[in-house]
Amino acid sequence: MSHEKCLKHVRTVCSCMAPTLVRVPVAHCFGPAGQKKRFCCVCRKNLEGTAALRCEVCELHVHNDCAPFSCSDCRLCHQDGGQDYDMYHHHWREGNMASGARCEVCRRACSSSDVLSGMRCEWCGITAHASCYIIIPPECSLGRLRGMILHPSCVRVCSRNFSKMHCYRISETSQQCELDNLDDVDVQSPVASKENQSSGSSDTGKQTLKVFDGDDAVKRNQFRLVSIPRITKNEEVVEAALRSFYIPDEPQDYELQIHTQQGLLTDDIINRNGTPDNKAVFKDSQPEAWLLRAKPREVELLKIYAGWLKVGVAYISITIGKSSTVDSIIKEVLTQLGKENESPEDFSLVEVFMSSKQVQRQVLTGQELLLEKMREIRKVSLRQMNQTRFYIVESRNRVVQVDLLLGGFPLQLSTEEYTQLLQQHLAVKSHLVTITHVYAGQGAVALQISCFSEAERIYMLAKDTNINGKQLTSLVIPEIVQSKLAKGSCPLLVFVNPKSGGLKGREILYGFRKLLNPHQVFELTSGGPLPGLHTFREVPHFRMLVCGGDGTVGWVLGVLESIRHKLSCPEPAIGIVPLGTGNDLARVLRWGTGYSGEDHYSILVSVDEAEEVEMDRWTILFDAQEMTEDGKQNGFLEPPKIVQMNNYFGLGIDAELSLDFHHAREEEPGKFNSRFHNKGVYVKVGLQKLSHTRNLHKDLRLQVDKQDIELPSIEGLIFINIPSWGSGADLWGSDSDARFGKPRIDDGMLEVVGVTGVVHMGQVQSGLRSGIRIAQGSYIRIIVTKPIPMQVDGEPWIQAPGQIIISAAGPKVRMLKKSKIKQKKQSGSLKEGRAESPVPGEGAN
């Protein structure tokens, strides 16, 4: 709606015309909507109180029943092996902007919390009024975050048979499983039907019709409810029906046919009782269900898009008739494009259906009658015809290269053994499939496949295959073209553990996918850290951001350590978004005590401005133990257990509390979704151990740098690498001591501290006391005489008697420490983009 005097300022296109503005069709990845107030991008109404969806990659928000009418205008985040794009434009999305957003042109406020208004580029983040953004230069420089964004021109994915959910490795949760029928117009809910029935009472003078848009909707019983006056013109009824399906065509080209349970009565047309001047009225006695049909046309004006040919025009309009074949249309289009000297055999006509969740392409045969083809599409679904385009493209043999990463295989096998497993369980075709990388330590193999159908078959079959009782994982891996990376670029590789921090992990995942390229954001529940590191293996310089607890950071560091020899950047610097309970490492590196809803953009700016520091990492070797009955009988020993340690290693009461907490979480994992609850459970298990005595010093012998150390009377022994323990406590203390040096995270030394019990631990947590300083060294040997609880970075277990050796684990790891200086808030402004010349090849769509 608009004031008449304001109508001249309206610049945005209505939903029914939105598909005509799409430059490159890209499907959306729909998931459940968040909790913030948003407006539907189709019907423009508020989403509050209704079932709603959002795209996981861009800022599109829609009602469930509006989703089928959204067009495929998501961000273009990669090349598909076909046409490469030299320049990337701003990707504008209307409305749903942050409060206080200002126009880059006139500097006035352009956001609104009451309506869908204002435009925002989903790459660089600049905002503008709908009447102002048209004068902004089209090329996008990616804004403030361009140094860490993986530019879409550098990413290649052959994705013909894979949905965008598969390409972006977005896990389909139980909520998302309900989205399978997004391309169907939803059946109205009982509540909605009741409302419409009441609105169709005799008091209102209106009636409600069920309208189907084609044979497919009839089969699925998917319809739209159209409310009309009881006495109205036939043309107005057709117009209302077209409007309900967001079809912008003229009403006189369509008609309504009666739909009955016995079939379609094609002869029973609404205007049978009409008069020549089309003044017929819709009567009360008409049936409730109708089928909207396009009237047969002898000739039709067709738009042939040429966007993939790098020509100056978006499309060519030609008139087609009954005898117009695909070959004749190609010849006419080439003539209008000034390419009459080109051979028509070198071009093809492609039908592109831009549905809400997948873009489907079909190459048409040369003798196919296009007018008949369009009639068939309209008969199936008028909505489908409105979302269908025809493109003229160059015919060329595309090199098919699909990269898959399969995980879940047995560990430490040879390439030949993994090949045999692939043949045995997946029946791979060796002439189409090549094993390019083997990660024996993770039980994973990377495949390069030269056939779309074979890639799809392996991808789906692997997800349903178990080997030795373990489910295989299958992921589509993008190819990063190193030669196209801008000089000096340092893209950010993001890992998110959605199980950490309750539901906050999912919101962070969504936020970073929108701000960055989704191909650089990896969900750790889908294959762990390996897929991300494998994807970035040839990037010469990159940084990492791990969103999770200390255990998640240790997991990523462990995988990085095992495959760093295969990376072009073997020592990427790592930042942290703390989502765990203790977050001790994040505290030391100034990333905070825990994530509490900070702005995602500000987090990325802080990562960009962070300083690089080095941190020691330690290897703990647990000596061989006679564990199995078979081993005892045959004299065999279990191999030594090797564990990597980043933060601290505890024996005794500290590890026993961690073990009790671990058991409680395993019994009721659903309750452990908040930091406050987790700490409450720690307090509870600690109170249960108040009267506990173990006399740990009698069960251990300690040697530090080959010197025997006499232990005092303690219940817990802790080796700390960082000055934070147990959710921020300073276990070593700040008092100066001539016997020991000041601890640092990069000094190559471990601090050895003792605690006398739960009370002492509580006092340390409260800041009233520190631990008992015992030693400081770089090589530690421990002899354990009894089974003792142990924990490394929060992962507890019971360790049998034996020998333990702690030593430095190779090179130090590089971490990102948040800068102390509070930087001025910056945004990717238009002035900044003009002042700094963009790097060649940069930009966005």
N, C-alpha and C positions, 0 to 999 in steps of 0.2 A: 504494500500500500504506500501511497505517496500523495503529498499535497500537489495540487495542479501546478502551483508556482514552483514546486521543487522538482517536478518531473524532468525538466531539462537538465538537471544535475545528475540524474541516474546514469551510471556508466556500467554497472554490473549486468551480466547476462542472466536471464532467468534459467531455471534448472532444465527446462526442456530444450534450450539452445546450447547448454554447456558442452555437449559432445562436439559441437562444431568448432570450438576453440582449442580442442586438444591438439597439440603439436605432435607429440609422440605418445601413442597409447601405452600406458603402464598400469597394470592392475593393482588394486589395493590389497592389503593384508588385514582383514578385519579381525578384531578381538573385542572382548567386553570393554565397555566404556569405563572411565574413571569416575571419581566422585565430584569433580569440579563442575561448576555451572558452564554449560556449553549449549550452542545452538546447532540445529540440524542444517547441514549444507545443502539439502535438497528442498525441504519444505520451509526452512528458515525459522521454525518454531523452537521453543525451549525444550531441552531434552530431560529436564527434571521430572521425576515421577514416572518415567516411561522406560521401556526396555530400549537400550541404545547400544551402538557399536562405535568403535573408532578404528582408524587405520593405525597399525603399529609402526608405520614408516613416516607418515605425514600427518598434518593437522586436520584430517577429514573426520567429522563427527556426524553420525546419522542415526535416525530412528531405525529400529529393526525392519519395519515395513517400508522404509524409504531407501534402504540399502540397494535393492535391485535397480533403482532408478539413478543411482550415482554413476557417473561416467569414469572410465579408466584414465584418470589424470593424476596419478601418483607421481612421485619424484623418479626421474630416470637416474638410477644409481650405478649402472654398469653398461658396457657394450655387450651386444648379444652375438657378436661375430659377423653381423651383417654390415649395415651402414655405420661408419664411425662419424661422430659429430665433431666438427672443428671448433664450434663456439657453443658454450652453454649459457642459456638465458636464465633470468630470474624465474623461479617457480612460484607464482603468486597463488595464495590461498586467502579467501575472504573470511574475515571475522575471527572470533574466538582468540583474540589477542590479549596480552597482559594489560592490566589496567595501567593507565599512564603512558601508553605508547603514543609517540608523536610522529607526525608526518615528516618524511625526509625532505619534502619540497617546501611546504608552508610552515613547518614546525609547530603546527597546532595539534591538539589532541585528536587522535583518529580511532581510538578504541571505544567500545561501548559495552556495558554490562546488561543492556536491555534489548538490544537487537544485534543481528549479524551485520557488522559494518567494518570498513577498513580493509586494507590489503597488506599481506605480509609475505615476504620471500622466505621460503622454507629452507633455503641454503644459507644466505648471508644474514637473514633476520631483519632486514630493513622494513619499515612500515610506512604506509602512505594512505591517503584518502583514495577512494575509488575514482574520484575525478582528477587526482594528482598523479597517480602511479603511471599513467600512460605516457608522461613526458620524461620518465626516468629511463636512461639508456638501458637497452635490453640485456647487455652482457653482465654476468654476475661474477664477482671476484671471490665469493665464499666468505667475505667479511672477516671479522676478528679471528675466527678459528681456522682460517684457511691453511695455516701451517700444520695443523694436526688432522685435518680432514683428508681422508683417502679419496682423491679426486676420481669422479666416475669415469673419466676417460682412461684411467689406469687400470680399471677392473673389467675383466671379460668373463662372461658366463654364458655358455651355450645352454639356454634354458627352455627350449621349445616344448618339451613334454613335462616340465616341472612347474608347479605353481610357485608364486612368489613366497609363500610360506616355506616351501622347501629350499628355495634359493637363499633366503635370509636365515635359514635354520631356526625358524620360529616354532617352538614346540606347541602342539595342539593340545591344550588343556581340556578338561571335561567341559568347561564352559564353551570353549571354541568348537567342540564337536557339535554343538547345536547350530553352528553356522553353515552346515553342509548345504542347505537349500537356500543360500542367499540369493541365487539368481531366480528364485521363484517368488512371485508376489504372494505375500503372506495371507493365509486365511484369517479373516477378522476374528479377533478373540470374542468370547461370549460377552464380555463387558462392553466391547465396542458395538457388538451387534445389538445389545440391549439398548444402548444409547441411541443408535440409529433407528431402532424400532420406535422408541419413544418420540424421536424427532419426526417420525413419519406418522404421527397420530393425526386424527382429523382436526385437532385444534390448530396445528401448525400449518396445515394446508400443503404439506410436503409428503413425498413418498421416496423410498429408498430402493434402488435397483442394484442387482448383482450384475457386474459387467466383466466378461472375459475378453482377453485381447487376442485369442487365437486357439487353435486346436490343442496345443501343448498345455495351455492354462486349463482347458476343459478337462483333459485327462487327469491333471493334478488337482483339480478342483481349487485352483488358485484364482481369486477374483478380487476386484476392487468394488467398494460400495460407493455409489453415486447418489447423492441426495438432490432431488429436483422438485420444483413445484408440481402440484397435481395437474395443473393446466398450463402447458407450455408448448412452444414450437418444437417440431422434430429436430430442426437444426440446432436448437439450443441444447437439446438432450445429447446429441452427438458431440457437440462442443464440450459439454461437461464431462462426457466419457473420455474424450481425448485428453482433456486437462488432467483427469485422474491418473492417466498413464504417462503424463508429461510428454505428449506428442504435439509438436508445434504446427502440424499441417492444417490445411483448411477443412472445415467440417463438411463441405459439399463433396469432398472426395471420399467420404466414408458413409457407412450405413450401419444400423443396428439390426441384427437378426435375432429372432426368438430362439432361445435355447431351452429344450425340454429334455427330460430324462431319457426319452426314446431316441433322441438324436437331434441333429440340427435341421430345422425347417428353413431351408434357404429361400423358400418362396415367400415366407411370412415376413415381409419387410415392414418396418414401422410405418413408413409413409404410404402404405397401401390405401389408407383412408384419406390420404392427402389430396390437396387440390393443386392444379398447375402452378399457382402462385406461391406454393410452399407455405401456405398459412395453416396447415393442419395442426391439430393440437394433440398432445399426449393425453389419453383418457385414463380414467381410474381403473378400468378393467384390464389393463395391459399386464402381461406376465411379469414376474419379478426378475428372471434371469435372462440376460441378453448377451449376444456375441457381437463384438465390434469388428467390422470387416472393412477392408479397403475396396472401393469400387474398381472393377476392371478398367485398365487404361490401355489405350492403343499405342500411345507414345508417352515417354517420360523423360524428364530432365534429370540427368545423373551427374553427380560430382565424382570425378576421378582425381584422387589425391596424388601429388607428385613430390611429397615432402622428402622422400628418400633419394631423390635424384639430384639434389642440390641445385634446383632451379629457383628462379625468382618468385614464382607463384605458388600458392598453397595447393590449389586444385584447378582442374579444368572442367567446365560444364559442357556436356554434350547431350544431344537428344538421341534416344534409342527407341527402336521400334521392335516389332515382333521378329523381324529377320536379323536383328543386330547380334552378331556373334562376338565372342571375346577377341578374336583376331581382328575383325573389322574395327572394333572399338580401340584396340591398341594402335592401329594405323592412324586413326583419326586423332587420337591424343598426341601421338608423336608429331603429326603435322602441326597441330596447334602449339606445341612446345618448341617448334622450330627444329625438330630433329627428324625431318622427313628423309634425310640421307641415311639414318640409322636403320638397320635391319630389324623388322618387327619380331623376328625369331629370337632376338637377343633380349626381349622383354617379356614379362609375365604380368597378368592381372591377378592381384591377391585380394581375396575377401577377408576382411578383418572384423571380427565381432568383439567389440569393447565391452564385455560384460563386467559386472561389478567386482569379480574376484579373479578373473583370468582373461587374458587377451588371446583369442583363438584365431589362427591364420590358416587359410586354405588357398592353394594355388588353383585357379580355374583352368579348365581345358580349353583349347583353342576354338572348338566348334560349339561350345556351350552357349545357349541363348540366354542373354543376361536379363531380358525382361521377364522371361519365364522363371528365371532363378529368383528374381526379386518378388514375384508373385508367390512363389513357394515359401519364401522367408516370411512374408506378410501373413500368409495363411497359418503358419506355425505360431508366430508371435509378432504383433505390431511393435511391441517394445524392442524386440530383437532387431527389427528392421531399422528402428530409430538409432540403434547403437552399432549399426554395421556400416563400414566404409569399404571403398574399393581403392586400392593403391596400384599404381603402375611401378614396377621395379625391374631392375636389370637382372636377367637370368644369368646366374653364375654358380659354379660349383663351390659351395661353401665348405670349408674344412671343419668337420665336426670334431670337437674335442671336449668331452665331458669329463670333469675330474670328480671322483668320489673318494671319500676317506671311510674305510670300513674298520671298525674297532670291535673289541670283545673277543678276539682270537686268543688262544693260549700264548703265554709269554715265552720269549727267548727261543723262538724257532728260526730255522734258516729260511731263505727265500724260496727254496725248493719245497720245503714243508708247507709254507703258506700257500704256494701255488697249488699243491695237492689238495689242501683244505678248500680252496676256492673251487676247484674242479669237482670235488666230492659233494659239497653242500650247495653251491650256487650254479654249477655246470656252466662256468663262464666259457665264452668262445675265444680261444687263445689268439685267433687272427684279428679280433676286434678289441681285445683288452690287453693292456700292458701294465705290469706292476712297476711304478716309477720310484716309490720310496717304501722302505720297510722300517717300521719302528718296533723292533722286537721287544724292547723294554716296556712298551705300552700295549703290545699285542694288537698293532694296527698296521694296515697297508693302504697305500695310496694307489688308486687305479686311474689310468687314462684310457677312455673308451671312445672309439671312433664311430659309434652308431647310436643314434638317439634311442631307438627302441630297446637295444641291448642295455643301455645305461638305465633306462627306466625299469626294465625287468630286474636287473641286479639290485637297484636301489630298493624296490618294493620287497623283493624276496629276502634280502638281507635283514630287513626289519622283522621278518617272521621266522628267522632261523636261530636255533640254539646250538652251540657247540660246547660240549662238556657241561651242560646245564646253564651256560651263560648266554644271555641274549646279545646278538650282534647289533651294532649301531651302524647307521649309514647316513652320511652327510654329503650334500653337494658343496664342493669347495670352489670358490672363485679363483681365477688366475689374475695375479697382479703383474701387469706388464711393466717391468723395471725401466725399460727405455723411455716410457712416457711419464715417469715420476719427475716432478719439477726439481730442478737443481736446489739442493739444500733443504728439501722438504723432510719433515719428520712426523709421519702419520702416527696416530695414537691407536694402539691395540687395546681394546677394552674387554675385560672379563667380568661377568656379573654372576654371582651366586644367588639366584632368586629365593633359595631356601633360607638365606641369612636375613636377619632384620625383619621377620614377618613378611608383610605384603610390600614393604618398602623396596625390596630387591626388584620386584616386577615393575614398579614405577620408575626406578632408576634405569632399568633396561629399556623401557619405553622412551624415557626422556633422552637418553644417549642415542638411541636409534634415530630420533627426530633431528637432533642437533648435528650428528655426524653422518657418515655413510653407514648404513646398516651392515654392510659387508665387513666393517671393522669392529663390530660389537658382537661378542660371543657369549652365549649362555652356557655356564659350566655344567649344567645338568644334561647337556647334549654333547656327550663325548669328552668332557673335561677340557683342560687347557690345550691339548694337542692340536685340534683343528685350527685354532687361531694362530699358534706358532707355525704350523705347517703352511698356512696361507701366507704368512709374512716371511717365509724362509729366505726369499730373495730380495727383500727390502733392505737396502744398505744401512739405513739408520731409522730407527723407530723407538718410541717409548711405549710403556704399558701402564694401564690403570686397572687395578684389581679391586672389585667391589665385593667385600665379604669380610669375614672375621680373620683372626690370625691364622687359623687352620687353613682357610682358603688361600691366603698369601703363601703359606708354606707349601701347599699343594702345587701352586703355579710355579714357585721357585724350584721345587723338586723336578717337575717335568722339564723346565727350562734347563736345569743343570744336566739332565740326561741327554738332551738333543742339541745343546748349544753348538756342538761341532758341526751341525748341519745347517746352521743359520749364517746368513751373511752379516747379521748384526748379533754377535754372540753374547753381548752384555748390554741389553736394553735397560734403561733406567725405569724404575717401577714406582708408581704412586699408589695411594690407597684411599678408598672410600670406606670408612669403618662401619660394617654392618653386623659385627659380632657382639659378644657379651663383654669380653675384657678389652679387646682392641689395644693391647699394650704397645705393639709395634707402631700403630697409627698415632698413639699418644706421643711417642718419642719423636716421630717425624712431623709432629704438629698438625696432623690431619684431623685431630679432634677425638673426643671420648666416644663418639658414636654419631651416626647419621641421624639427623632430626628434621629432615625435610628441606635441606638447603637447596637453593636454586641450582639446577643442573648446569646452566650456562656458567654461573660463577665458579662452580667446581672445575670445569674445563679450563677457564681462564687461570685459576690457581695452579692447575697442573702445568699449564704453559709457562707460568712464571716461576715454577719451583726450581730450587737448586739441587744439583746432583751431589749425593754423598755416598761414601762406601760403607758397607756393613760386613762384619765377619759372619761366616757361616761355618757350622761345625758338623763333623761326622761322628756319630756314636756307633761303636762296634760292640755288639753283644756276643760274647764268646759262645762256642759250640756247646750244645746241651743234649744229653740223651733224653729225647722226648717221646719217641714212639716205641711200642712194644717190639715191632719188627727190628727197629734200629738196635734195641738192647740185645736181642737175640743174636744179631749178626755183627755186632760191634760197630755199627755205623753211627755217625754223629750227624745231627741236623746242622746244615751250614750256618755260619754266623749271620746274625740279623744286623743289617745296617740301616740306621735311621739318620736323617738330616735334621739338624736343630738350628732354629733361627733366634728364638727368644730365650727359652730357659728349659732346663731339664731337672725334674724333681724326683726325689725318692722319699718314701715314707708318708707322713700324714698329709702333705700337700697333694700327692698323687692319689692317696686314698679318698680324699674328698672329691677329686675330679672323677674317680672311678664310680663313686656312688651317684654323682650327678649324671654321669654317662648312662648308668643303668636306669635311672629314673626317666631320662629322656627316651630311652629305647622302649620303655613300657608304655608311655603316653606321649608320643612325639607331637601330637596335635596341640598340646598345651604349651610347648616351648617355642612360642612365636613372638615373644617380647623380651627385651633386655631386662625389664623390671622383674618379670616372673622368673627368669633364669637366675638372677642374683638372689631372689627370695629362696629358691631351692638350694642354692649354695649355703645360705645362712642356716637353713633347716638341717642339712646333712652335717654342717659344722657343729651345731648344738648337740647332735647325737653322738659326737666324738669327744665331748668335753672331758669325760673321765677315762679316755682311752690312753694307754701307755704301751709303747713298743720297745723302748730302749734301743733305738736304731743304731746308736754308736757302737753297740756291742756286736751288731750283725754286719758291719762294714769295715773295710780297711781302705784307706785313701792315700794315694800317692800323686803329688802335683810336681811336674817337671822333675821327676825321678827322686823327689824328696818325700819320705814318709811323713804324713801329717797326723797328729794325734787329735782325735775328735772329742769335743766336749759332750756333755750329756744332752742329746737332742732327739727329737722325734721326726725331724724332717731335714733333708739335705738338698740344697737347691743350687744349681749352677746357672748363673744368669749372664746373658750376652748383651742385654739392653737394660737401661736404668728404669724399667717399669715392670711390675709383677703383680698379678692378681688384680687387674682392673686399675692400674695406675699407682700402686703402692711403691715406695722407694725402699726396697728390701736392703740394699747396701748401706743407705744412709748418706747424708751429705757432710758429716763431720770429717775433718782431715785426719789422716793417720799416716805417720811416717813409715809404717811397715808396707803400705800399699800405695800404688799410683792411683790417680783419679780415673775412674772407669770411662771408657769411650766405646762406641759401637764398632770402631775400626782399629782398635789398638792391638788386635791379635791375642787378647787375653780374656779368660773367663773368670768371673768372680764366684767364689765358693762361699755360701752362706748357710747357716743353720737356724732352725726354729725349734723351740722347746715344746710346742703343742698348739692346739687350736686357739687358746687364749692369746698366746704370743702372736699368732697369725692375725687375729682380730686387732690387736694393738698396732701391728704394722699397717694393716689396712686403714686404721683410723689416724695414722700419722703420729701416734704416741711413742712408738719405739721403732727401732730398726732391727734387722736380723743380726745374728752373731757372725761377725766376719771371721772366716777361717783361713782362706788362702786366695791366691790370684796366680793364674798360670795359663800356659798354652798347650800343655800335654798332660792329660789326667788319666790315671788308672784306678779303677775301683774293683775291689774283690767283695762279692756278696756271698754270705754264707747261708742265708735263708731266703725263701720266696718273699719278695717285697713288692708293694705297689710302686709303679713308676709312671711318669707322664712326660711327654715331650710336646711342648707347645699346645698343651691342653688335651692331647690324645693319650688316655691312660690304659694300662694293662698290668697284669701280675707277671713279674719277671722271676724266673727260676734262679737258683744259685749259680754263680759263675763269675767271669771276669768281664769288665766293661772298660773300653778305652775311648776317650774323647780327644779328637785332634782337629786341626783346621781342615776345612773342606775345600781345598783348591783355591781358586781366585775369589776375592771378595765380590759380593754382589753390589750393584749400583742401585741406590734407592733415590726417590725424589722426596725432598724435604720442603714442606710448604714455607714460602717466604714469610718472614716476620713483617715486612713493610706492607701495609695495606695499600694495594694499588688502586688508582682511580678507576672507577667503573667505566669500562669502555664498551662500545657497541660497534658493530660493523656499519658505520655510517656511510652515507653517500659521499660526503666530503672526503672521508678517509680513502674510499675507493677511487676517487678522482686524483687524490694527492699522490697515492702510491700506484705506480703503473703495475698492472697485474702481470704475473709470470706467464709467459707464453704457454698456451695450452690449458690455462686455468679457466674456471668459470663453472656454471652449473645450469642445470635445466630446472 
